[in-house]
């Protein structure tokens, strides 16, 4: 996707040397910092600004602070707890303190609660990583009261920004609200999920997925071959009347999909509401059939069950007081796939309609799962015992206003974080860590070449330690704006943002942004010119974690230490849903690829070597051995005549040591070897191929 700037927004450039505020100004004198967006990032920024002695105002467009952290996302997406420090860790420690009070336990005893998964609190740990929405709100409200932070609620940017270009780069002088108030400040932070302020200020940004080739990635762009998880059952008819194309496609199937594999598109990953459910009879609101219910919206789900699905389509993570954080799972679930493409740049009224449609979809989904006779009985029984909570989001009968905006605008700033950073390429100016899997939810439904409906866009690739986030990814390009920082819609590719976009990380980046803003004020410099060494020193003093010192992946074998010409998987061309991993030390180079033991016959890796001279070469294969590997991995060698030689390799044989000699072959100036997963009986590994000159018989 090409960067955008000054698109669909009113931008006021003041070229005069002097300027006076209109009478409608909310503050006649500028404050040090205005934070637009009272999300978790925005509140962390405000706390840090207060601690550094700066005046700060938080402007929150809604009537509730905390964003997703108070909006239902209580199963904290961590990745690695060691990566979380500073104000972010303080939040989770304050959550633990909140639940120390007996009054916090209304519907179960504290010793009855057992959190699970990555968010489980370890013995002796001061932090707690799972919580009710109301608990998170209570902690944030305590922070606001403790620090005397001014929060102006219900104020929406009218998407006009007053700027000056007396000296370049431009500076934001003030921002104006729909209600007419104008807020002046020396520094601004855009802490919204949508990036409205950065767009209004003329900062470059992008929406959708970049092509893999743009940043040298493999997991960006259209990814039909990666569509393994959260996938529909095979063979489902896409038409309203099964078998009749003239009846039209079922709702929410994209007739223009899927697009070019690995290519750029406009699509963003699906949104949903992170429901807080309960099975406590005194607190449960049964799922209801909403007004405006659209039965055809769920026909695909019913066909998915009839095709063999037999489980409830959710991740129902337990929260205190017999509540949950409920998230998307399987091929048809709470994600309203493909219905959010317009959201990032929509008007406020259009966004409200999109949010209302998502709520209608999800309310109808829950009623259907609990009541429809075509849903398996075991699923109906499981779902119907749950309901919304009477004591959460009371105004909405248990339904929140905060939609899970997984991705909207992404700034294109001084530095763009990419897949390569997630998987080991260090940055020179880390100001916090990210640690979660590269995680993209589905982005479209389409009809495949067999005439069946499929999901596309789900990518889940981890296996790497925590990594540093560049300070330069938080600031606009030097020539654009000099007093704006962006901790949420930061500068990252689609797939890298999928790893960074977690609430603890947003708090980390909010604290960093406020620290940098305070330093820029004190030093009278642009945010791009903040002294990194001093910034890093202050962040470290404030217990921010800038470098991961925990267990690292075992170092791989240096390709230079191997005989002959070595082609590693990083130099090869891939087809299909290969997953990079570095979990085994007996590998060549930084990582290797595996096929997830799935999509058999669809995955191939082509290794091409430029030989110093034509002749006979011995071909050797290297890979990390494990019992789950395939015993019959297919390797194809193409010789100088174009003839293909097929060899099957046992990659689970421990006696091989992860090395195999495939034979000696005659090659021209180029040698080609392909590893495929056709008919394989385990995980197929693609690591490194060696081409070693064969010794002549006269030697």
N, C-alpha and C positions, 0 to 999 in steps of 0.2 A: 504494500500500500504506500502511496506517495504521501509525504508529510503535508498537512494542511495548516493554513494560518489565516486568521481574520475571516473565518467562514461563518456566515449566518449570524454575525454578532455586530453590535454597534461599537465602534472604537473611536473615541474622541482624542485627537492629538492636539495638545496645546503647544504652540510654537512660540508663545509670548514669553518674555523674561519674567513677567509678574502675573499673578493670578489670585483672585480672591474667591472665597467659598460663597455659594448661594445661601440664602436665608434658611433653607431647609436642611442645612447640615446637621447631622446628629452630634458632631463634635467640632466646635469651632477651631480647636487646636488639634494638630495631629497627635495620635498616640504612637508609641514605638512600633507596635505590631497589631495588625488585624488578621485574624485567622478566619477565613471563610469556610465553614463546615465544622460542626461540632461532633465529628466522628471520633473514634478512638485516637486517631492521629492528631486531630485538632485539639483535643483535650490534653494529650500529652505535651503538645507544643505550648499550650497556654500555661501549664504547670511549670515547664522549664523556663519560659519567658519570665514568669513571676519570680522564680528562684534566682534569675540573673538580674533582677531589679528593673525589669522593663514593664512598661504599661502595656496592657493587652486587652483586646476585645475579641470575643468569639461570636461570630454571627452564625446562627443555626437556622436554616430555611424551614425546618419543621418545628414541632413543639416538643421534641425529645432529643436529648443528646446521646452520644455513644454509638450511633450508627448500628452496624451489625452486631457489635459486642453486646448492646442492650436490646437488639432486635431479633434475638432468637438463637444466635450462633454461640451456644454455650459449650460445645465440644471443641475446645481450642485446637486449631490446626497448628501444631508445634513443629514437627520435623525433628528437632533436637532441642531439649530444654536448655542445654549449655549455651545456645546461641542467644538467649533472651536475658537482657540485663536492663539496668537503668530503671526508668519510670515504668516500662512495660512489666518488668518483674515485680515492681512495687504493686502494680494493679493486682496481679495474681496472689501476692502475699496478703493484700487487703481483702481479697475474696476469701482467703483462708480465715482471716480474722473475723470476717462477717459471719462465717458459719461456726465459729467458736461459741457464739451466743446461743443459748438454748431456744430463745424466741425465734431464731431463724428456721427451726425445724417444726413445721406445722402439720405435715401429713406423713411423716415417718421420723423415726429416731435417727440420730446421726450415725450410730453404729450399724444401722441397717443399710445405709447407702454404700454402694460399691460403684465407683466410676470404672470405666474400662478403656481399653485401647491406649493410644499414645498419651492421652490426657490423664491417665491414672496417677494419683498422687503417690509418690514413693514414701516409704517409711522415713520419718524424721524430716521430711521436706517441709519448708516453711510456706510454700506456695500451694494453691489449689487451682486446678486447670479446667474444672467443669462447674457450671453455675447456672442459676435461673436468670432470665432477663431482668427481673426485678432486683436481684442481688447486684448485678453489674450496674444498674442504674443508681442504686443506693450508694455504691462505692464512688461513682463519678460525681454524684451530687454532694457527697462528703468532701471530695476534692475541691469542688467549686466553692463551697461554703468556707472550707479551711483556708484557701488561698485568696478569697475575696475576688474570684474571677468574674468579670462581667460577661454574661451571656445574653445576647439579644435574640430572642426566639421569633420564629415566624417571619423572618426577613429574607426575601429572595432577591438575588442580584437581578437588576433589570437588564443585565448583560451589556451595560455601558461602563466603560472604564475611562477615567480622566487621567491622561498621561502628559508628560512633557518630553520634548525632544530638544531642549535647549542644549544638551550635551548627549552624545550617544555613548552607550546604548540608552534607550528610553527608560523612564522611571514611571511607575504608577503613582499618581498623586492621590487619587481617591476612587472609591467605588460607590455606585449609586444603587439603591434598592428600589423595587417596584413601588414601595410606599412613599418614595421621595427622599428618604434620608440618604445622606452622603457621609461616608466614613473616610477620613483622612488618616494616613499612617506613613511612617518612614519605611516600613517593611510589610510585606503581605505574604501569607501562606494560603495556598489553595489546598484544603484538606478534604474536599468533596470526592465522592466516588465517580462523579461525572466529569470533573475538570472544567466546570463552567467559567471559573475566573481565568484560568490560563488561556482558554480560547478567546475570551473577551479582550484579553490583553494582547492578542495578536501573536501568541507563542505558537510555534510549530507543533503539530500533533498528528496522530494517525488513529484510524479506527479500523478494526478488522485484523486479518492475518497477513503478515508479510510473506512473500515467496521465500522458500528456503535459500535461494541463491542470493538474496539481498544481504544477509549477514553470515552466510556460510553455515547455515543450520541444516538439520535433517528432520526436525520434528515440527516445523512451522508449516503454514499453508494448509491446503486440503490434504486430509490424511485418511483416505478410505481404507488403506492397508493396515492402519493402526486400530481400526474399529473392532476391538476384541471385547473390551469390557463395556457394560451398560449397553448391550446390543440386543436388538430384537431377535426373536427366533427366526430361523431361516424359512423361506417359502411363503411369506405372508403376502396376500394379494393387496395391492394398494388402492383399488378402486371402490367407489361407494357401493356399487353392485359388483360383487366379486366376479371377476372374469369378463366384465363389460367396460372397456376403456371409455366408451361413449358416456358412461354415467359420471365420469370425472374422478379426479383423485380425492381420496379422503382428506379431511382438513389437515393443514399444517405439514403437508408433504410438498417440498419445493420442486416445481416442474423444471427449474433451470439447473438443478443440482446434478452431480456434485461439484463439477469444475475440474480443472487440471490438477492432477496429483502433485502436491508440493507447491502449487501456485497460490498467488495472493488472492484474497477476496474480501468482501465487505462484511462478512459474518462475524458475530461476536458470540462467545459461549453463553449457554442458556442461563436464565435467571429462575429463581424460585423464592418462596418464602420458607425460611427455616422455622418450621412450626414447633411450638412448645406444646406438647400433648401431655395428658395425664390419664391414668386408669383409676384414679381415686374417685369413688362414687360421689363424694361430697364436693368435689372440685371439678368434675367433668361436665363439659357441654357436648352432648352427642353431635356427631356430624349431621348436618342438615342438607337438604336438597336446595341449592340456592335459586333465588329468582333469576330467570334467564338461563337456566340449565340447558346445555347444548349436548344432547345424547350422542350426536355424531362425532363429537370431539374424542370420545372414548372408545369408538368402534375398533380402532387399531389396537388398543390395549386388550379388548376382549378377544380379538383374533389372536393376539400374542399368547393369551392364556390357552386358547383352543389349539394353538400350535405346540403347546407343551410346557409353557411357563407355569410354575406351581408355587411361587413364593410371593410374599408381600413385597411390593416394590419400594422399600424404604430402608434407610439406616436409622434405627430408632435408639439413639444413644441415651443412656440414662443420666438424668440430672437429679439434683437433690429434690426431696419432697415428692417423689414418685412422678416426676416430670421427665420430659425428653427434649433433646434437640434432634429433630427429624429431618433427614436429608435425602437427596435423590439416590436411587439404586435401580439397577436392571434397565431394560430397554425402554420401558414406558413408566414414568414416575412423575415426581413433582416438578422436574425441569420442564418448562414450557418451551420446547425446542423450536427455534426459528422465529419466535414471535417478539423478538426484542431488537431487531436490526435498526429500527428507527430511533430507539430510545436515547442513545448518546447525544444526538443533536436535536432532539425534539423540543418543542416549546413546553412550558410547564403544563399547559392544559393537555397537550398530547401525551406527555409522560404520565399524567394522572389517569388518562384513559388506558394506557398500556399497563399500568400497575393494577387498575381495576379489572382488566381482562385477565391478568395473571391470577388475581385473587379468585375470580369467578372460575377459572380453569381448575385451580387447586381445590377449592371448595367442592366443585362438582366431582373432581377425582376422588376425594375422600368419601363422599357419599356413595359413589359408584362402587368403590372397593368394598364398602361396608354392606351394601344392599343388593347389588345387581345379581340376578340368578346365573348369569354367564361367568361370573367370577367364581373360582373354586371355593368350595365351602370352607376349607381350612383357612383361606385368606380372609373370607368374610368374617369368620369368627375372630381371627386375630385382630383385624382392623377395627371391628365394631366395639371392642371393649375399650378402645381409646377415644379421646375427644379433646376439644380445646379446653384451656384452663380458665376457670372463672376469675382467678386472681392475677392473671397476666393479660396485658393489653385490654383492659376492662372496656375501654370505649369501643373496641371492635369485636366484643364478645369472643375474645381470645385470639383474634387475628390482628397482626401488627400492620403498621403502615410501611415499615422498612422492607423493601424488596432486596433480595440478595443480588446486588449489582456486581457480578463477578468481574466485569471488565467493561469499560466504556471508552473514553478517550485515553490515549497514552501520549504523553509529551515526547517529542523528539528533541532532546536537549544536547548538552555538551558531550555526553557519553551515553551510548545505548547499551544497556545490559542485554546479553544474549545467552543462548543455550551454551555457548562455549564458556561463559563465566560460571554458569551453574555447574558445569562438569569439569571445572578445574582451572580455567584461565583466570589468574589473579588480576585484581585491579590495583592500581598504585595508590589509591586514596580511599580505603574502606572506612565507612562511618557507621557500620552496623552489619549484622549478618542475616542472611536468609538460610533456610534449612529444609524447606518442604519439597516434596516431589514436584517435578514439572507436571502440573495438573490442569488440563483443559477439559471442560465438560463438552458434551455434544453441541454441535452448532447447526445441524440441518438434518432433515430426513429427505431421502431421494429414492428414486426407482432405479435399481441396478440393471445390469445387462440381461439378467434373467427375468426381469419384469416383477421383481419383488421389492418391498420397501425395506430400507436399511437406515441406520443412524450413522452419522459421520461427525468427527471432531473430537471424540474422546481420546486423550493422550495422557498416560500416566507413566512417567519415567523417573525413577529415583536412583538410589545406589551411590550417591555422592555425599560427602560431608558438608557441614555448613560452609558458606562462602561469603566473601565480602561484597557489599554493595557500594558502588562508587559514589562519592559525593557529587561528582559531575552529573550523575543521573538525576539529581534533585533540582538542578538549576537549568533555566532556559539557555539557548545559545547566546553567546556573548553579545551578539549584535542586536538581540531582541529586547529583553527586559532585564534590568539590573537589580531589582529589589523584590523579586518573587521567588519563592521556593515551593516545590510540589512533592510532598511525601507520599501521596496516594497514587495519583495518575502519573507516576514517574516515568522516566525515559527508559523503556524496556521493550524488547520484541514481545510479540504475543506469547510465545512459549516460555520465555524467561519470566514474564509477568505472571504466568500461571504458577510459578514457584514462589515469587516474591509476595503475591497478593494476599497475605495472611494478616489477621488482625494484630497479633503480637509484633510483627514486622512493621506494620503501619505505625504503631505506637513508638517503636524504635526510631523510625524515620521522622516522625513528628517531633520527637525530642531533639534529634539532630538538626532538623530544619530551624527550630527556634534558637538553638545554640548558635548556629551559623548566622541567623538574622541578627542576634544580639551583638555578635562580634563585628558584623558588617556595619552596624550602627556605630559602635565604639571606634572602629578604625576608619570610618567614613569611606568605605570601599564598596564596590559592587559585590553581590553574592558570589559571582564567579571568581573574585579575587580574595576571598577569605583565606587566610593563611592556614594551610592544611595541618601543619605540625601543631600549631596552637589549638586548632579545632579538635584534633585527635587527642591531645593532652587533656583538654577540658572534658571531652566525652568519657575518657578513661577514668578521670577523677570522679565523674558522676555515675560510675559503674556500668557504663555502656560496654558491650563486648564487641571489639573490633576485629579480633583475630581468633580463630578457633584453634585451641591447643589440645583438643581431645584426640581420640584414635583417628588415624588417617588410613586410607586404603593402602594395602601393602604395595610397595613399589613394583612396577612391572619390569620385565626384562627389557633392557635397552636394545632396540633394533640394531644399533650399530655394533653390538657385541656378537651378532649372528653372522654366519658365513654367507657370502654371496650377496645377491640383490634381494632386499627385504621389502615387501609391500605390506603395510599394516592396514587394519580395517579403516583407520582414519583417512587413508588415501584411496580407498576403494569406492566404487559406486554401488549404491544399494537400491533394491526394489522390495517393497513390502514393509511390514511392520516390525522391523528390527529394533531391539531395545539395547542401548549401550549399558554396560555394567563394568564396575571395577572391583567387585567383591572378592575376586580371587587374585592372589598375588602371582600365581604361576601363569601370567599372561604376558603378551608382548605389548609394550607401549602403555599408554594411559588407560585404555579400556579395551573391551572386546564387545561383540554383538551377540545377542541370542534372539531366538524367534518366539519366546514365551511358550514354546511347545504348542503353537496354534497357527492358524492360517496355512496349513500344510499345502505345499505346491504353489504358494503365492510369494515366497520370500527368496531372494537371491542376492548374492554379493559378488561383484565382478572385480577381480584384481588384475591390473594390467601393468606390466613392467617394461620399461624401455631398456633393452639389453645393450651392453657395450658393443657386442658383435653377435651376428647370428651363429647358431651352432647348437650343440647338444647340452642340455641343462637338466640337472636333477631337480625335481620339484618336491619340496618338503612343506608339510603343514604343521602349524603350531596352534595349540589351544589349551585352556585350563580344564583339566579332567574333573569330572564329578559323576556320582552314580545316576544323576537325573539326565545325563546327556543321551543323545541318540546313539544307537549302536550301528546305524546304517546311514550316516550322513553322506549325501551325494556330492561328489566333487567332479567337475568337468574340466578337462585340460584340452585346449585347442592348439594343435601343432602348426607348423609352418605351411602345411598343405591345406589347412582348414578342417582337418579331421578332428572330431571330438572323441576323447577317451574318457570313459566314465569309471570312477573308482568310488567304492563305498568304504567309509572310514568309521571305525568303532571309537566314538569320542568318549565313551564311558569306561574304557579299559584302562585301569590304573597302571597296569604294567607298561603301557606305552609311554608313560610320562608326559602325555600331551604332545607327542611328536610322531609324525608318520612320514615315511618316504614313499611318495606316490609313483615313482618311476622316473626314467630318463627319457626326454623327448627332444625332438628337433624343432627349434624355433627360428623365426626370422628376426627382424629388428625388434619386434614386440612379442611378449608372451602373455597369454590370457588364461586365467583360472577362475572358475566360478564355483561358489559353494551354494547349494540349494537345500531346501527343506522338504522336497518332494518325498512322500511316502515314508517319512522318518518316524521313529518310534520314541522320541524324547526331544529334549532341548537341543537344537542345532546351534553350534557355536561358530562364529566367523571371527578369527583373530588375525593371524599373519600367515603369509606364504613366502617361502624362500625359493630363489632360483640360483642354484649353485652350478658353475661350469663343470661339466662332466670331464673326468680324467680320460685322456686318450689311451687306447690300448697299448701304445708304445711307451707310455710313461712307466 
